Structure formats: structure tokens, C-alpha cells
Amino acid sequence: MATGNILVADDDTAIRTVLSQALSRAGYEVRVTGNASTLWRWVQAGEGDLVITDVVMPDENAFDLLPRIKKMRPELPIIVMSAQNTFMTAIRASERGAYDYLPKPFDLKDLVAIVGRAMNEPKAKPTREAPEEMEGMPLVGRSPAMQEIYRTLARLMQTDLTVMINGESGTGKELVARALHDYGKRRNGPFVAINMAAIPRDLIESELFGHERGAFTGANARSVGRFEQAEGGTLFLDEIGDMPMEAQTRLLRVLQQGEYTTVGGRTPIKTNVRIVAATNKDLRVLIQQGLFREDLFFRLNVVPLRLPPLRERSEDIPDLVRHFFKLAAAQGLPLKSVDNAAIERLKRHRWPGNIRELENLIRRLTALYPQEVIGEQLVEAELAVDAVPMERGAPANSAAPAPASAPDREPERGQRLSIAAEHYLADLFKQHGDNLPPAGLYHRILREIEVPLLTAALAATRGNQIKAADLLGLNRNTLRKKIRDLDIRLLRASR
């Protein structure tokens, strides 16, 4: 039977009662309160072997109280509960020195198990000030699947453990890697990403480790590799399953010995980087096929982290939609929203492209349609444009859809434009009653569409006019003239 005294603080009477009963049955002595001031008085008096507290209290936020508790009694484990189930809540709990974080609602068995671990192995965690960018939201969602990811990330922030992120394309693997870096102890160092699938196989070793002058044909000067660029920070190895075997061997040596040599070099170079890898493939299958080293897999897979596809966390779609509308507005597009019927339609979609597909959809809805509130019909039309028709005779749940041909897609695109035109005309007639709208409809619609289209293209290319012109199929000078004539707000081009 467990022993020890536990202090519980929550302004909800029902939660205090349930926790008190569950912990008492487990053998603990429990004191409960509904405010932070009483909890602080108990801690000052030296009471309690463990604290369980809600974040939002009537007299003080627990995140303001935690640093004082940890300063006075650094050995006292604190478990934080919160109904504000966001990534930043988990990070704040970790930053303020909490032993663990539990999103509400939670399983009582999980809580009792965490209490048992904390009581048997009480360890003080150092507290640090939260970074200035804490108010940002790098990860979005409140689903149980995302809550588990938040808790895992919070535990990893103050470690240098190698992390392997597995997830389908478009699930946000690089966002998670960046969160590990930006809120971890290496955040003052560089974050360097390299996509193995985007680099020619014969250049990957040079990209990773750098090369000396004359190392190969065309090597006219010494080149710095990604390991050297990431020194003191984090190196994100995306699509690690596409790394050729020769580079795998060299990477394994780095992980084993903490040093590497440049291509064409002889002197070992010590390295101090945290490795975060990601893949959308099953590396165990690649190992069986002889395409991936088993010893490298175990070196990289120290902490495996699976990102769920969007279809497994559809309850997060409303939050994601609002988030992407705000991002579009921050880039100069009009702020819009979708109605409840549209949200329900989005939840029913399978999202083969995951979060990236949803973000692209929201950008199109923002740029192409004048309505401030987007309805289900427009959402349906846009989803139809993205749909990949199945091969004739294939079952609806087939895992291998056939690629769409251009003729198959044209009616869908026409349907989308027809719906947009119908809505635009309906709005015009509504404004003018039974009278026909003023003449010049063609040029009016062109002006309505052209500005958001050019703005969306510039936003998608981060303000790079050359890329935007290529995307639109326009001459670059033509695009510049339109930007000037239409007085389109420019974004600063990414480097």
C-alpha cells in the first residue's frame, strides 16, 4: 500500500472529490483546496510530499505559483492538470518545473500511476524562464492523439536524446522537429534541415559532411556540410529512409563516435549536434529488404514518435482551419471563416495529403472566393478538384488510386468556377434588387479574382516574384506591372 501526503488544488469541487477518493483508496493521505493561496500556505509550512494542481485557479494561475514552489522546495514533485489542452500548456508545465502534465479529462488510473512514480523517484527539475516566443503556437490541436504528443515533447525538451518521427507526408514532421529545437536547451543554436529525398544520392555525403577542395570533379573550394552548420544546435534529417547505404555507414560512425571527416578530408572533426530524424516509410521493412542498416535504425530510434494522420484527429480540424485562416490574413489575404456545415464536411474528408492538404485548401478558399463566410457547397467543390478519381471498377476503399487524367479533372474545375460565378452573381443581384447590376461584369469579376489570385501566388512563394511568375505562367515583367498597377502588398522574399 502506498504512503505519503498529497496536496490537491482545483476550483472544481467534483474533481477534488474524485481525486481525493481515488488517491485515498491507493493509500495516500490527501488534503484538498480550491485556491492557490491555501496551497502556497501548505507548501510554505512544509506539508505534502507531492502536489497536484489545476492551472487556472480563482486567485492565481498555477504557472505563476510553480516557480515559487520550486524555489522554496525544489524536491517537491508537482503534477499539473489543465483543460487548456494545447502544446504550449504542456511546454509551460515543463518549463516551470512540473513533474508531469495531464490534460483534462484524464484516466484516474494514469494519474495514480504517475503519482506512484513521482513518490518513488522524486527528482527536482531545474526551472528556466520561458522563451519570448512562448505565446506562439507551433503545433495546433486538442485531440487525445495530440495531447500524448505534447506530453512526450515536453519530456524531451531538456534532453539531447535522438528522436525518430514517423508519419505520413503532410503530418507536420518538420514542425515537431522545430518545436523540439525552439523550446529545448539548444534553442540558441542553429536548426538545420536536410531532406534526403531532395538531394542527388551522390551528393548526400558532401551535403552532410562537407568536402575539401579537389575532393571530386567540380570541388573548386572547401564546402561546409550540414553537420558543421548545425554545430551546437539540431540537425533534422528528413526522409531518412531515402539515405543511400554509403551515407548510412558514415552517419552511424558519427552517432557512435561523435566525429566525422569531410569528403576528401583526413582529420576527424568532433561534432556536438542533436539528431532528429523523420520518415514516412516503415524502416523495419527497408531493413528486411537490405535498404537500411539495422544498427543505424536502433541508433536513431532512441525515442520513436508517431504523428497521427489528420483522419485520426478530425476533432482538431476546426482549430486548424481557424489557424490557417489567421496565417493567410497575416500574409495580406482577407480574414475569412467557414460555417458549421462546411466544418462537418471537412471532418468527413479522408485527407490523403493531411495537414498540408488542409492548409492549401484554406489558402485557395481565402484567395478565390469573395464571401467572408465559406459554406459547405464551396468546400465541396474545392475538395472535388483535389479528388483523385479511382480506376474504373476499383472499390471505393482501394489503397492505390489511379492517377487522374486531364480530361477527367476539367469538369470538376469547371464545376468549381461555375459555383463561384453563381455565388458572385447571386450577391450582385441581392445588392441591386430586381434590377440588373451595372454593365462591365466581365472586367469586374476579373478584377475581383485577379488581386486575390496574385496575392495568393506571392504568399505561396513567400514574396518571390520570379517563382510567383513561374507559378502563374506569366512573364516576370507582366507580373511586376500588375503588382504595381493593382497596388498589391508585397511580402519580403525568403532567402
C-alpha positions as CSV (number, residue, x, y, z in Angstrom):
1,M,0.0,0.0,0.0
2,A,1.3,3.4,-1.0
3,T,2.1,6.1,1.6
4,G,2.6,9.8,1.6
5,N,0.8,13.1,1.8
6,I,-0.6,14.7,-1.4
7,L,-1.9,18.3,-1.8
8,V,-4.6,18.7,-4.4
9,A,-5.7,22.2,-5.6
10,D,-8.6,22.6,-8.1
11,D,-11.5,25.0,-8.0
12,D,-13.9,22.3,-9.3
13,T,-15.5,20.5,-6.3
14,A,-16.3,17.4,-8.2
15,I,-12.7,17.0,-9.4
16,R,-11.4,17.5,-5.8
17,T,-13.8,14.8,-4.5
18,V,-12.9,12.3,-7.2
19,L,-9.2,12.8,-6.8
20,S,-9.4,12.6,-3.0
21,Q,-11.3,9.3,-3.2
22,A,-9.0,7.7,-5.8
23,L,-5.8,8.7,-4.0
24,S,-7.2,7.7,-0.6
25,R,-8.0,4.2,-1.9
26,A,-4.4,4.0,-3.2
27,G,-3.2,4.6,0.4
28,Y,-2.3,8.3,0.3
29,E,-3.3,11.0,2.8
30,V,-4.9,13.8,0.8
31,R,-5.6,17.5,1.5
32,V,-7.7,19.4,-1.0
33,T,-8.3,23.1,-1.6
34,G,-10.0,25.2,-4.2
35,N,-7.5,28.1,-4.4
36,A,-3.8,28.7,-4.9
37,S,-3.2,30.8,-1.7
38,T,-4.1,27.9,0.5
39,L,-1.8,25.5,-1.5
40,W,1.0,28.0,-1.2
41,R,0.5,28.3,2.6
42,W,0.6,24.5,3.0
43,V,3.8,24.3,0.9
44,Q,5.4,27.1,3.0
45,A,4.6,25.1,6.1
46,G,6.5,22.1,4.7
47,E,3.3,20.0,4.2
48,G,2.9,17.5,1.4
49,D,5.1,15.0,-0.4
50,L,3.5,15.8,-3.8
51,V,1.3,18.5,-5.3
52,I,-1.5,18.1,-7.9
53,T,-2.8,21.4,-9.1
54,D,-5.0,22.8,-11.8
55,V,-3.6,25.6,-13.9
56,V,-6.5,28.1,-13.8
57,M,-7.3,29.0,-10.2
58,P,-9.7,31.7,-8.9
59,D,-6.9,33.7,-7.2
60,E,-3.7,32.8,-9.1
61,N,-2.5,30.9,-12.2
62,A,-0.6,27.8,-11.2
63,F,2.2,28.7,-13.7
64,D,2.9,31.8,-11.7
65,L,2.9,29.8,-8.5
66,L,5.1,26.9,-9.6
67,P,8.4,28.8,-9.8
68,R,8.0,29.9,-6.2
69,I,7.2,26.4,-5.0
70,K,10.2,25.0,-6.9
71,K,12.5,27.7,-5.5
72,M,11.4,27.0,-1.9
73,R,11.1,23.2,-2.2
74,P,12.9,22.0,-5.4
75,E,12.5,18.4,-4.4
76,L,8.7,18.6,-4.3
77,P,7.1,16.9,-7.4
78,I,4.2,18.8,-9.0
79,I,1.7,17.3,-11.3
80,V,-0.2,19.9,-13.4
81,M,-3.7,19.4,-14.7
82,S,-5.4,21.6,-17.3
83,A,-8.4,21.8,-19.6
84,Q,-6.4,24.2,-21.8
85,N,-5.1,21.3,-23.8
86,T,-2.6,22.9,-26.1
87,F,1.0,22.3,-26.9
88,M,2.0,25.5,-25.1
89,T,0.3,24.3,-21.9
90,A,2.5,21.2,-21.9
91,I,5.6,23.2,-22.6
92,R,4.8,25.8,-19.9
93,A,4.3,23.0,-17.4
94,S,7.7,21.5,-18.3
95,E,9.4,24.9,-18.2
96,R,8.0,25.8,-14.8
97,G,9.4,22.5,-13.4
98,A,6.3,20.3,-13.3
99,Y,7.0,16.6,-12.8
100,D,4.2,15.8,-15.4
101,Y,1.3,17.3,-17.2
102,L,-2.2,15.8,-17.6
103,P,-4.8,17.2,-19.9
104,K,-8.4,17.1,-18.7
105,P,-10.2,14.8,-18.9
106,F,-7.8,12.1,-17.8
107,D,-7.9,8.5,-16.7
108,L,-7.7,8.1,-12.9
109,K,-5.5,5.0,-13.2
110,D,-3.0,7.1,-15.2
111,L,-2.9,9.7,-12.5
112,V,-2.4,7.2,-9.7
113,A,0.4,5.6,-11.7
114,I,2.1,8.9,-12.3
115,V,1.8,9.8,-8.6
116,G,3.4,6.4,-7.7
117,R,6.4,7.0,-9.9
118,A,6.8,10.6,-8.6
119,M,6.7,9.5,-5.0
120,N,9.1,6.6,-5.5
121,E,11.6,8.7,-7.6
122,P,11.3,12.3,-6.6
123,K,13.7,14.4,-8.7
124,A,13.9,18.1,-8.7
125,K,13.8,19.6,-12.2
126,P,15.7,22.9,-12.9
127,T,13.4,25.8,-13.8
128,R,14.1,28.1,-16.7
129,E,12.4,31.2,-17.9
130,A,10.1,30.5,-20.8
131,P,11.4,31.8,-24.2
132,E,10.0,35.0,-25.5
133,E,8.1,33.2,-28.3
134,M,6.1,31.1,-25.9
135,E,2.9,32.8,-26.9
136,G,3.3,31.3,-30.4
137,M,1.5,28.1,-31.4
138,P,3.9,25.9,-33.4
139,L,1.5,22.9,-33.1
140,V,-2.3,23.0,-33.2
141,G,-4.9,20.6,-31.9
142,R,-6.5,19.4,-28.7
143,S,-7.3,15.8,-29.6
144,P,-6.2,12.9,-27.4
145,A,-3.6,11.9,-30.0
146,M,-2.1,15.4,-30.0
147,Q,-2.2,15.6,-26.2
148,E,0.1,12.5,-26.0
149,I,2.5,14.1,-28.4
150,Y,2.6,17.3,-26.4
151,R,3.4,15.4,-23.2
152,T,6.1,13.4,-24.9
153,L,7.7,16.6,-26.4
154,A,7.6,18.3,-23.0
155,R,9.6,15.5,-21.5
156,L,12.1,15.6,-24.3
157,M,12.8,19.3,-24.3
158,Q,15.6,19.3,-21.8
159,T,17.3,16.2,-23.2
160,D,19.6,15.5,-26.2
161,L,18.0,12.2,-26.9
162,T,17.8,11.3,-30.6
163,V,14.2,11.3,-31.8
164,M,12.7,9.4,-34.8
165,I,9.5,11.0,-36.1
166,N,7.3,8.7,-38.2
167,G,4.3,9.9,-40.0
168,E,2.6,10.2,-43.4
169,S,3.6,13.0,-45.8
170,G,2.0,16.3,-44.7
171,T,1.5,15.4,-41.0
172,G,3.9,18.1,-39.7
173,K,7.1,16.2,-39.0
174,E,9.4,19.2,-39.5
175,L,7.1,21.3,-37.3
176,V,7.6,18.8,-34.5
177,A,11.4,18.8,-35.0
178,R,11.5,22.6,-34.9
179,A,9.4,22.6,-31.7
180,L,11.9,20.2,-30.1
181,H,14.6,22.7,-31.0
182,D,12.9,26.0,-30.4
183,Y,11.7,25.1,-26.9
184,G,14.7,22.9,-25.9
185,K,18.0,23.7,-24.4
186,R,19.7,24.0,-27.8
187,R,17.3,26.8,-29.0
188,N,20.2,29.3,-29.0
189,G,22.0,27.2,-31.6
190,P,21.1,26.7,-35.3
191,F,18.3,24.5,-36.6
192,V,19.5,22.9,-39.9
193,A,17.2,20.6,-42.0
194,I,18.1,18.4,-44.9
195,N,15.7,16.3,-47.0
196,M,17.4,13.1,-48.2
197,A,14.8,12.6,-50.9
198,A,15.5,16.1,-52.4
199,I,19.3,15.7,-52.9
200,P,21.0,13.5,-55.6
201,R,22.3,10.4,-54.0
202,D,25.9,11.0,-55.0
203,L,25.9,14.4,-53.3
204,I,24.4,13.5,-49.9
205,E,27.7,12.7,-48.2
206,S,29.1,16.1,-49.3
207,E,25.9,17.9,-48.2
208,L,26.1,16.2,-44.8
209,F,29.8,16.3,-44.0
210,G,31.2,18.9,-46.4
211,H,34.1,18.4,-48.8
212,E,37.6,19.6,-49.3
213,R,38.9,21.4,-52.3
214,G,39.7,18.9,-55.1
215,A,37.8,16.1,-53.4
216,F,35.9,15.4,-56.6
217,T,35.4,17.0,-60.0
218,G,33.9,20.4,-59.6
219,A,35.0,20.8,-55.9
220,N,36.9,24.1,-56.5
221,A,36.7,25.2,-52.9
222,R,36.1,23.8,-49.4
223,S,32.4,23.4,-48.6
224,V,30.8,23.3,-45.2
225,G,28.4,20.4,-44.5
226,R,25.2,20.4,-42.6
227,F,26.8,18.9,-39.5
228,E,29.2,21.8,-39.3
229,Q,26.4,24.3,-39.9
230,A,24.3,22.7,-37.1
231,E,27.1,22.7,-34.5
232,G,25.7,23.3,-31.1
233,G,22.1,23.0,-32.4
234,T,19.8,20.5,-34.0
235,L,20.2,18.6,-37.3
236,F,16.9,17.4,-38.8
237,L,17.3,14.5,-41.2
238,D,14.1,14.4,-43.1
239,E,13.1,11.3,-45.2
240,I,15.9,9.3,-43.6
241,G,14.6,6.2,-45.4
242,D,16.0,7.6,-48.7
243,M,19.6,7.9,-47.4
244,P,21.9,5.7,-49.5
245,M,23.8,2.9,-47.7
246,E,27.2,4.6,-48.1
247,A,26.0,7.7,-46.3
248,Q,24.2,5.5,-43.7
249,T,27.6,3.9,-42.8
250,R,29.2,7.4,-42.3
251,L,26.2,8.6,-40.2
252,L,26.4,5.6,-38.0
253,R,30.1,6.4,-37.2
254,V,29.1,10.0,-36.2
255,L,26.4,8.7,-33.9
256,Q,28.8,6.1,-32.4
257,Q,32.0,8.2,-32.1
258,G,30.8,11.8,-32.2
259,E,33.1,12.7,-35.0
260,Y,33.3,12.7,-38.8
261,T,35.6,13.6,-41.7
262,T,34.8,15.7,-44.7
263,V,34.7,14.1,-48.1
264,G,38.3,14.2,-49.2
265,G,39.5,15.1,-45.7
266,R,41.6,13.1,-43.3
267,T,41.3,14.9,-39.9
268,P,38.4,13.8,-37.7
269,I,36.1,16.6,-36.7
270,K,34.3,16.5,-33.4
271,T,30.6,17.3,-33.5
272,N,28.0,18.4,-31.0
273,V,24.6,18.3,-32.5
274,R,21.2,16.8,-31.6
275,I,19.8,14.5,-34.3
276,V,16.1,14.4,-35.1
277,A,15.2,12.1,-38.0
278,A,11.9,11.6,-39.8
279,T,10.4,9.3,-42.3
280,N,7.1,8.4,-43.9
281,K,8.3,4.8,-44.6
282,D,8.5,1.7,-42.5
283,L,12.2,1.4,-41.8
284,R,11.8,-2.2,-40.5
285,V,10.6,-3.2,-43.9
286,L,13.5,-1.4,-45.5
287,I,15.8,-3.3,-43.2
288,Q,14.4,-6.6,-44.3
289,Q,14.9,-5.5,-47.9
290,G,18.5,-4.7,-47.2
291,L,18.0,-1.0,-47.9
292,F,18.5,0.4,-44.4
293,R,21.1,-0.6,-41.7
294,E,19.6,-2.2,-38.6
295,D,22.3,-0.8,-36.3
296,L,21.7,2.7,-37.6
297,F,17.9,2.3,-37.1
298,F,18.5,1.5,-33.4
299,R,20.8,4.4,-33.0
300,L,18.2,6.8,-34.5
301,N,15.1,5.2,-32.9
302,V,16.0,6.1,-29.3
303,V,12.7,7.9,-28.9
304,P,10.1,6.9,-31.5
305,L,7.4,9.5,-32.1
306,R,4.4,8.7,-34.4
307,L,2.4,11.6,-35.8
308,P,-1.2,10.7,-36.5
309,P,-2.7,11.4,-39.9
310,L,-5.4,14.1,-40.0
311,R,-8.1,11.5,-40.5
312,E,-7.3,10.1,-37.0
313,R,-7.7,13.6,-35.4
314,S,-10.6,15.1,-37.2
315,E,-11.7,16.8,-34.0
316,D,-8.7,19.1,-34.5
317,I,-10.0,20.4,-37.9
318,P,-11.9,23.5,-36.5
319,D,-8.8,24.7,-34.6
320,L,-6.6,24.0,-37.7
321,V,-9.0,25.9,-40.0
322,R,-9.0,28.9,-37.8
323,H,-5.2,28.8,-37.5
324,F,-4.7,28.7,-41.3
325,F,-7.2,31.5,-41.9
326,K,-5.3,33.7,-39.5
327,L,-2.0,32.8,-41.2
328,A,-3.5,33.7,-44.6
329,A,-4.7,37.0,-43.1
330,A,-1.3,37.8,-41.7
331,Q,0.1,37.4,-45.2
332,G,-2.3,40.1,-46.6
333,L,-5.3,38.0,-47.6
334,P,-8.8,38.8,-46.2
335,L,-9.7,37.1,-42.9
336,K,-12.4,34.6,-43.5
337,S,-14.2,31.7,-41.8
338,V,-16.3,28.6,-42.7
339,D,-19.8,27.8,-41.4
340,N,-20.7,24.7,-39.3
341,A,-21.9,22.6,-42.3
342,A,-18.6,23.2,-44.0
343,I,-16.7,22.2,-40.9
344,E,-18.7,18.9,-40.8
345,R,-17.9,18.3,-44.4
346,L,-14.2,18.9,-43.8
347,K,-14.3,16.4,-40.9
348,R,-15.7,13.7,-43.2
349,H,-12.9,14.1,-45.8
350,R,-10.1,11.5,-45.7
351,W,-7.3,14.0,-46.1
352,P,-4.7,11.9,-48.1
353,G,-2.4,15.0,-48.0
354,N,-3.0,15.5,-44.3
355,I,-2.4,18.9,-42.8
356,R,-0.6,20.2,-45.8
357,E,-3.7,19.5,-47.9
358,L,-5.9,21.3,-45.5
359,E,-3.7,24.4,-45.4
360,N,-3.6,24.5,-49.2
361,L,-7.4,24.2,-49.3
362,I,-7.8,27.1,-46.8
363,R,-5.5,29.3,-48.9
364,R,-7.5,28.6,-52.1
365,L,-10.8,29.3,-50.3
366,T,-9.3,32.6,-49.0
367,A,-7.9,33.7,-52.3
368,L,-10.6,32.6,-54.8
369,Y,-13.9,33.4,-53.2
370,P,-15.3,36.9,-52.1
371,Q,-17.5,35.5,-49.3
372,E,-16.4,36.2,-45.7
373,V,-18.1,33.0,-44.5
374,I,-17.4,30.0,-46.7
375,G,-20.2,27.5,-47.0
376,E,-20.4,23.7,-47.5
377,Q,-21.1,24.0,-51.2
378,L,-17.8,25.8,-52.0
379,V,-15.8,23.5,-49.7
380,E,-17.4,20.5,-51.6
381,A,-16.4,22.0,-54.9
382,E,-12.8,22.6,-53.9
383,L,-12.5,19.1,-52.4
384,A,-13.7,17.7,-55.7
385,V,-10.9,19.5,-57.5
386,D,-8.4,17.8,-55.3
387,A,-10.0,14.4,-55.5
388,V,-8.1,11.7,-57.4
389,P,-10.6,9.5,-59.4
390,M,-10.4,5.8,-58.8
391,E,-9.6,3.4,-61.6
392,R,-12.8,2.0,-63.2
393,G,-14.0,-1.0,-61.3
394,A,-11.8,-0.3,-58.2
395,P,-13.5,-0.4,-54.8
396,A,-14.1,2.9,-53.1
397,N,-11.7,2.0,-50.3
398,S,-8.9,0.9,-52.6
399,A,-5.5,1.9,-51.3
400,A,-4.0,2.5,-54.7
401,P,-6.0,5.1,-56.6
402,A,-5.2,5.6,-60.3
403,P,-3.7,8.9,-61.4
404,A,-6.2,11.3,-62.8
405,S,-6.1,12.3,-66.5
406,A,-6.5,15.9,-67.5
407,P,-9.9,15.3,-69.2
408,D,-11.3,13.7,-66.0
409,R,-10.3,16.8,-64.0
410,E,-11.7,19.5,-66.3
411,P,-15.4,19.1,-65.4
412,E,-14.5,19.3,-61.7
413,R,-12.6,22.5,-62.2
414,G,-15.4,23.9,-64.3
415,Q,-17.9,22.9,-61.6
416,R,-15.8,24.9,-59.1
417,L,-15.6,28.0,-61.2
418,S,-19.3,27.7,-62.1
419,I,-20.3,27.6,-58.4
420,A,-18.0,30.6,-57.7
421,A,-19.6,32.6,-60.5
422,E,-23.1,31.7,-59.4
423,H,-22.4,32.9,-55.9
424,Y,-20.9,36.1,-57.2
425,L,-23.9,36.8,-59.4
426,A,-26.3,36.0,-56.6
427,D,-24.6,38.5,-54.4
428,L,-24.7,41.2,-57.1
429,F,-28.5,40.7,-57.7
430,K,-29.1,40.7,-54.0
431,Q,-27.4,44.1,-53.7
432,H,-29.3,45.6,-56.7
433,G,-32.7,44.0,-56.0
434,D,-34.7,43.2,-59.2
435,N,-32.6,45.4,-61.4
436,L,-29.7,44.2,-63.4
437,P,-26.2,45.1,-62.0
438,P,-24.3,47.8,-63.8
439,A,-22.6,46.9,-67.0
440,G,-19.0,45.7,-67.1
441,L,-19.5,42.4,-65.3
442,Y,-16.6,40.6,-67.1
443,H,-13.9,43.2,-66.1
444,R,-15.4,43.5,-62.6
445,I,-15.1,39.7,-62.0
446,L,-11.6,39.7,-63.5
447,R,-10.6,42.5,-61.0
448,E,-12.3,40.6,-58.1
449,I,-10.3,37.4,-59.0
450,E,-7.0,38.8,-60.2
451,V,-6.0,40.6,-57.0
452,P,-6.5,37.6,-54.6
453,L,-5.0,35.2,-57.1
454,L,-1.8,37.2,-57.5
455,T,-1.7,37.8,-53.7
456,A,-2.1,34.1,-53.1
457,A,0.7,33.2,-55.5
458,L,3.0,35.7,-53.9
459,A,2.1,34.4,-50.4
460,A,2.7,30.8,-51.5
461,T,6.2,31.7,-52.8
462,R,7.0,33.9,-49.8
463,G,7.0,37.1,-51.9
464,N,9.5,35.7,-54.5
465,Q,8.2,37.4,-57.7
466,I,10.3,35.1,-60.0
467,K,8.7,32.0,-58.5
468,A,5.3,33.5,-58.4
469,A,5.5,34.4,-62.1
470,D,6.5,30.8,-63.0
471,L,3.7,29.5,-60.8
472,L,1.1,31.7,-62.6
473,G,2.6,31.2,-66.1
474,L,3.2,35.0,-66.5
475,N,6.1,36.9,-67.8
476,R,8.0,38.3,-64.9
477,N,7.7,41.9,-66.2
478,T,4.0,41.4,-66.6
479,L,3.7,40.3,-63.0
480,R,5.7,43.3,-61.8
481,K,3.4,45.6,-63.8
482,K,0.3,44.1,-62.4
483,I,1.6,44.3,-58.8
484,R,2.3,48.0,-59.4
485,D,-1.0,48.8,-61.2
486,L,-3.2,46.8,-58.8
487,D,-1.2,48.1,-55.7
488,I,-0.7,44.6,-54.3
489,R,1.0,44.5,-51.0
490,L,4.3,42.6,-51.2
491,L,5.8,40.2,-48.7
492,R,9.5,40.1,-48.1
493,A,11.0,37.3,-50.2
494,S,12.5,34.4,-48.3
495,R,16.2,33.7,-48.8
